[in-house]
Amino acid sequence: MRSTINELLTKYKAVPYTEPTEGGNFYKVMSQQFKLTNGVIITREFLEKRSASVVVAITTDGNVLCVIQPISLSAEGSLIELPAGYAEANEEANQVAIRELVEETGYIPESVEYLGKHYQDPGSIKEPVHVFVAFNCKKKSEQKLDEDEFITALEIPTDVIKTLMNEGEIKDANTFIALAKARLANYI
């Protein structure tokens, strides 16, 4: 089965046919042509952005650290999320996870483990989201928020996290995927 999947992924791979063009502010809106295996050339628009990291932070009490903040583009206006953010220049994915955890919550982990990566929307975003789990997190400082950030950090027991996931209350895709990866690894 694995070889069949790999063959199909290779067979249907779209190959860049032209260089991207750019526009936009926070994200670069790009347009690029791709040549498919049958010779057809298609044009696709996509958002170019920096890679991101999300961290499932588990406290010394076994709770999961979540944040709630205003989300301007969500219908709800705010969501339950995990600490996450975009990479700065030359910053490794694990550094992003730890920096965002400290900035958004003031908690510091004893250790961090990589759980893999995923793509938010592979049809329109090229860069991955890296997922980490942080163990034995302890509150060591106040939040270090940017001027335009308004974030509340809270510890949520794992049974409540599972209920929130099962009932559809976790609506942020990166948060849901990261929590699912942590559940599959039996960390929560």
C-alpha positions as CSV (number, residue, x, y, z in Angstrom):
1,M,0.0,0.0,0.0
2,R,2.8,2.4,0.9
3,S,4.5,1.9,-2.4
4,T,1.2,2.5,-4.3
5,I,0.7,5.8,-2.4
6,N,4.2,6.9,-3.1
7,E,3.8,6.0,-6.8
8,L,0.6,8.0,-7.0
9,L,2.1,11.0,-5.2
10,T,5.0,11.0,-7.7
11,K,2.8,10.4,-10.7
12,Y,0.4,13.3,-10.0
13,K,3.0,15.7,-8.8
14,A,2.6,19.2,-10.3
15,V,6.0,20.7,-11.3
16,P,6.6,24.5,-11.3
17,Y,6.4,25.7,-14.9
18,T,7.0,29.5,-14.4
19,E,8.4,31.7,-11.6
20,P,5.9,33.0,-9.1
21,T,4.7,36.6,-9.1
22,E,4.0,38.5,-6.0
23,G,1.6,41.0,-4.3
24,G,0.1,41.5,-0.9
25,N,1.3,42.6,2.5
26,F,1.4,40.1,5.4
27,Y,1.2,37.2,3.0
28,K,2.6,37.4,-0.5
29,V,-0.1,36.5,-3.0
30,M,1.7,34.5,-5.7
31,S,0.6,33.2,-9.1
32,Q,2.5,30.3,-10.7
33,Q,1.9,27.9,-13.6
34,F,2.4,24.2,-13.2
35,K,2.8,21.5,-15.9
36,L,0.9,18.4,-15.1
37,T,2.0,14.9,-16.1
38,N,-0.4,14.9,-19.1
39,G,1.2,18.1,-20.4
40,V,-1.7,20.5,-19.4
41,I,-0.5,23.8,-17.9
42,I,-2.5,25.2,-15.1
43,T,-2.3,28.5,-13.2
44,R,-2.6,28.5,-9.4
45,E,-2.6,31.3,-6.9
46,F,-1.2,30.7,-3.5
47,L,-0.1,32.5,-0.3
48,E,3.6,32.6,0.5
49,K,4.4,33.0,4.2
50,R,6.9,32.0,6.7
51,S,6.8,28.5,8.2
52,A,5.0,28.2,11.5
53,S,5.2,26.1,14.7
54,V,2.5,25.0,17.1
55,V,3.2,23.4,20.5
56,V,1.1,21.1,22.7
57,A,2.4,22.3,26.0
58,I,1.8,19.9,28.9
59,T,2.2,21.3,32.4
60,T,3.7,19.5,35.4
61,D,0.1,18.9,36.5
62,G,-0.7,17.2,33.2
63,N,-2.9,20.0,31.9
64,V,-2.6,21.4,28.3
65,L,-1.8,25.1,27.9
66,C,-4.1,26.8,25.6
67,V,-4.6,30.4,24.6
68,I,-7.6,32.5,23.7
69,Q,-7.2,35.6,21.6
70,P,-9.0,37.7,19.1
71,I,-9.0,36.1,15.6
72,S,-10.2,38.8,13.2
73,L,-11.0,36.5,10.3
74,S,-12.9,33.8,12.2
75,A,-16.7,33.9,12.3
76,E,-16.5,33.5,16.1
77,G,-14.0,36.3,16.6
78,S,-11.9,34.3,19.0
79,L,-10.8,30.6,19.3
80,I,-9.3,28.1,21.6
81,E,-5.8,27.6,20.3
82,L,-2.4,26.2,21.2
83,P,0.6,28.6,21.4
84,A,1.9,29.0,17.9
85,G,3.5,31.5,15.6
86,Y,5.6,32.2,12.5
87,A,9.4,31.8,12.2
88,E,11.6,34.8,12.3
89,A,14.7,35.1,10.1
90,N,16.9,32.0,10.3
91,E,14.9,30.6,13.2
92,E,14.5,26.8,13.4
93,A,11.1,25.3,13.9
94,N,11.8,24.1,17.5
95,Q,13.0,27.6,18.4
96,V,9.8,29.1,17.1
97,A,7.7,26.7,19.3
98,I,9.7,27.5,22.5
99,R,9.7,31.3,21.8
100,E,6.0,31.4,21.1
101,L,5.2,29.2,24.2
102,V,7.2,31.6,26.4
103,E,5.9,34.8,24.8
104,E,2.2,33.7,24.8
105,T,2.1,32.0,28.2
106,G,5.2,32.7,30.3
107,Y,5.7,28.9,30.7
108,I,9.0,27.2,30.0
109,P,9.3,23.4,29.1
110,E,11.7,20.9,30.5
111,S,11.9,19.2,27.1
112,V,10.4,19.4,23.7
113,E,9.7,16.6,21.1
114,Y,8.9,17.0,17.4
115,L,5.7,15.4,16.3
116,G,5.9,16.2,12.6
117,K,4.5,18.7,10.2
118,H,1.3,19.3,8.2
119,Y,0.1,21.8,5.6
120,Q,-2.8,24.2,6.5
121,D,-4.2,24.2,2.9
122,P,-1.8,22.5,0.5
123,G,-3.8,23.9,-2.5
124,S,-3.0,27.5,-1.5
125,I,-0.2,27.6,1.1
126,K,3.3,26.0,0.5
127,E,4.9,26.4,3.9
128,P,4.4,23.8,6.6
129,V,3.3,24.0,10.2
130,H,5.6,22.1,12.5
131,V,4.1,20.4,15.6
132,F,5.8,20.0,18.9
133,V,4.9,18.7,22.3
134,A,6.5,20.4,25.3
135,F,6.7,18.5,28.6
136,N,6.7,19.6,32.3
137,C,6.0,23.2,31.5
138,K,6.2,25.6,34.4
139,K,5.2,29.2,34.7
140,K,8.5,31.2,34.9
141,S,7.6,34.7,33.7
142,E,4.9,37.0,32.6
143,Q,3.7,36.9,29.0
144,K,5.8,38.8,26.5
145,L,3.1,39.9,24.1
146,D,3.5,42.2,21.1
147,E,1.7,45.5,21.3
148,D,-1.2,44.2,19.1
149,E,-1.5,40.8,20.9
150,F,-4.2,40.2,23.5
151,I,-3.8,36.7,24.7
152,T,-5.2,34.8,27.7
153,A,-3.3,31.6,28.6
154,L,-5.1,28.9,30.5
155,E,-4.4,25.3,31.7
156,I,-7.1,22.9,30.5
157,P,-7.3,19.3,31.9
158,T,-6.7,16.7,29.2
159,D,-10.2,15.2,29.7
160,V,-11.7,18.6,28.9
161,I,-9.4,19.0,25.9
162,K,-10.7,15.6,24.6
163,T,-14.3,16.7,25.1
164,L,-13.7,20.0,23.4
165,M,-12.2,18.2,20.4
166,N,-15.0,15.6,20.3
167,E,-17.7,18.3,20.5
168,G,-16.2,20.5,17.8
169,E,-15.3,23.3,20.1
170,I,-11.6,23.2,18.9
171,K,-12.1,25.0,15.6
172,D,-8.5,26.0,14.7
173,A,-7.1,23.4,12.3
174,N,-3.5,23.7,13.5
175,T,-4.6,23.3,17.1
176,F,-6.9,20.3,16.3
177,I,-4.2,18.6,14.2
178,A,-1.5,19.1,16.9
179,L,-3.8,17.8,19.7
180,A,-4.7,14.8,17.5
181,K,-1.0,14.0,17.0
182,A,-0.4,14.3,20.7
183,R,-3.4,12.0,21.4
184,L,-2.1,9.4,18.9
185,A,1.3,9.5,20.6
186,N,-0.5,9.0,24.0
187,Y,0.8,12.2,25.4
188,I,-2.7,13.5,26.2
